[in-house]
Amino acid sequence: MSEAPSVPATAEELRAAILERYDGLAKRLQQIARYVLDEPNELALETLAVIAERSGVQPSAIVRFAKSFGFDGASQMQRLFRDGLLSGHAALGYSERVRSFTRAVDRNAAAGGAELLAEFVEGNTMALQNLPQTVSDADLKAAVRMIEAAEVVYVAGFRRAFPISSYLAYSLQQAGKRIMFVDGVGGLTRRQVQSVTPKDLLIAVSYHPYAEETVQAVEAAVACGAPVLSISDSLVSPIAKPATVTLQVRESEIRAFRSLSASMCLAQALVIGFAFESSRKEDARARRRKG
């Protein structure tokens, strides 16, 4: 007889359990798992009916999901996330603010000029303000350490993610890091990544729908034993699941156009963080030589 699953005691324990078991979940339960990971504040504050509507499943499926992780029901699972919101008030209204903003944009279909610009500024501002809620201090520091420790940093990102990957490749190289920019020209993505070693690092950037070239690059790096730093929109995306560290970014979407402002801000923070750390260590080495 199989043992009953141990009940997670914190939201972080539940997230870890979901990530560990995600691939083995039924498709409908994977849909709920992604919602739980991507919208924890909504899960904490909304009713079961609202959560079911927004995640595209029946309420009974959410109850079944909660019980599969050892909870008596959905409300016990929700309580974990509700308890964790006491110190996170800045993020409480993010999803609702986005929905209100989207409704306002939809009502103003004929916007143009400065009015249209204001819409994009507001949408991107909300995404930027939410970025510290999805990228933890520990993960950001771990990402900088990975960049610093790597002999060569491979950078891959295609389609919508290409501006972020190209910026990272250019800026890290300017900061003194050895870079291999995986551009996939001629369909050579796998060949460009095949020289990666466990001493190197792959930075992979992709958002839904995920670029197959980036997924291939991650698979090749993992097969070679190289660590992977993922920048993606979900912790269970195909480039996030195999990654050593994932930095999650929720971009704005205005009039069906998805932004890259938060991703570019994160990329800048990574580059400057690496540059500061490299400078600090170089100063320390210089002091030791003088001493």
ChimeraX attribute file (.defattr): number of C-alpha atoms within 10 A of each C-alpha:
attribute: neighborCount
match mode: 1-to-1
recipient: residues
	/A:1	3
	/A:2	4
	/A:3	5
	/A:4	9
	/A:5	12
	/A:6	11
	/A:7	17
	/A:8	17
	/A:9	10
	/A:10	15
	/A:11	20
	/A:12	13
	/A:13	13
	/A:14	19
	/A:15	16
	/A:16	14
	/A:17	16
	/A:18	20
	/A:19	16
	/A:20	11
	/A:21	12
	/A:22	18
	/A:23	12
	/A:24	10
	/A:25	14
	/A:26	10
	/A:27	11
	/A:28	14
	/A:29	19
	/A:30	18
	/A:31	16
	/A:32	20
	/A:33	23
	/A:34	19
	/A:35	19
	/A:36	24
	/A:37	19
	/A:38	19
	/A:39	15
	/A:40	20
	/A:41	22
	/A:42	22
	/A:43	24
	/A:44	22
	/A:45	16
	/A:46	12
	/A:47	14
	/A:48	19
	/A:49	13
	/A:50	14
	/A:51	22
	/A:52	19
	/A:53	11
	/A:54	11
	/A:55	17
	/A:56	13
	/A:57	16
	/A:58	14
	/A:59	18
	/A:60	14
	/A:61	15
	/A:62	25
	/A:63	17
	/A:64	16
	/A:65	22
	/A:66	22
	/A:67	17
	/A:68	17
	/A:69	19
	/A:70	16
	/A:71	18
	/A:72	14
	/A:73	17
	/A:74	20
	/A:75	15
	/A:76	14
	/A:77	27
	/A:78	22
	/A:79	15
	/A:80	20
	/A:81	21
	/A:82	17
	/A:83	12
	/A:84	15
	/A:85	16
	/A:86	9
	/A:87	8
	/A:88	10
	/A:89	10
	/A:90	12
	/A:91	16
	/A:92	17
	/A:93	12
	/A:94	18
	/A:95	15
	/A:96	11
	/A:97	13
	/A:98	18
	/A:99	12
	/A:100	12
	/A:101	16
	/A:102	18
	/A:103	11
	/A:104	12
	/A:105	17
	/A:106	13
	/A:107	9
	/A:108	12
	/A:109	10
	/A:110	9
	/A:111	14
	/A:112	11
	/A:113	7
	/A:114	9
	/A:115	12
	/A:116	16
	/A:117	11
	/A:118	13
	/A:119	19
	/A:120	19
	/A:121	13
	/A:122	15
	/A:123	21
	/A:124	21
	/A:125	14
	/A:126	19
	/A:127	22
	/A:128	22
	/A:129	13
	/A:130	20
	/A:131	20
	/A:132	17
	/A:133	15
	/A:134	16
	/A:135	15
	/A:136	13
	/A:137	11
	/A:138	8
	/A:139	15
	/A:140	19
	/A:141	13
	/A:142	16
	/A:143	23
	/A:144	21
	/A:145	15
	/A:146	22
	/A:147	23
	/A:148	18
	/A:149	13
	/A:150	20
	/A:151	17
	/A:152	18
	/A:153	26
	/A:154	27
	/A:155	29
	/A:156	32
	/A:157	28
	/A:158	22
	/A:159	13
	/A:160	18
	/A:161	22
	/A:162	16
	/A:163	16
	/A:164	25
	/A:165	27
	/A:166	18
	/A:167	16
	/A:168	25
	/A:169	23
	/A:170	15
	/A:171	19
	/A:172	23
	/A:173	16
	/A:174	13
	/A:175	15
	/A:176	11
	/A:177	21
	/A:178	16
	/A:179	22
	/A:180	18
	/A:181	21
	/A:182	26
	/A:183	19
	/A:184	18
	/A:185	8
	/A:186	6
	/A:187	10
	/A:188	13
	/A:189	18
	/A:190	18
	/A:191	13
	/A:192	19
	/A:193	24
	/A:194	14
	/A:195	12
	/A:196	24
	/A:197	19
	/A:198	14
	/A:199	13
	/A:200	22
	/A:201	27
	/A:202	31
	/A:203	29
	/A:204	27
	/A:205	31
	/A:206	29
	/A:207	22
	/A:208	11
	/A:209	8
	/A:210	20
	/A:211	18
	/A:212	13
	/A:213	21
	/A:214	27
	/A:215	21
	/A:216	17
	/A:217	28
	/A:218	29
	/A:219	19
	/A:220	21
	/A:221	27
	/A:222	19
	/A:223	13
	/A:224	15
	/A:225	15
	/A:226	20
	/A:227	23
	/A:228	28
	/A:229	26
	/A:230	27
	/A:231	28
	/A:232	24
	/A:233	23
	/A:234	23
	/A:235	23
	/A:236	20
	/A:237	21
	/A:238	22
	/A:239	29
	/A:240	25
	/A:241	17
	/A:242	20
	/A:243	24
	/A:244	16
	/A:245	20
	/A:246	28
	/A:247	23
	/A:248	24
	/A:249	26
	/A:250	22
	/A:251	21
	/A:252	22
	/A:253	16
	/A:254	20
	/A:255	12
	/A:256	7
	/A:257	9
	/A:258	15
	/A:259	18
	/A:260	21
	/A:261	19
	/A:262	22
	/A:263	26
	/A:264	18
	/A:265	13
	/A:266	22
	/A:267	19
	/A:268	17
	/A:269	14
	/A:270	21
	/A:271	23
	/A:272	16
	/A:273	19
	/A:274	23
	/A:275	19
	/A:276	14
	/A:277	15
	/A:278	17
	/A:279	13
	/A:280	12
	/A:281	11
	/A:282	12
	/A:283	12
	/A:284	11
	/A:285	12
	/A:286	11
	/A:287	10
	/A:288	9
	/A:289	8
	/A:290	6
	/A:291	6
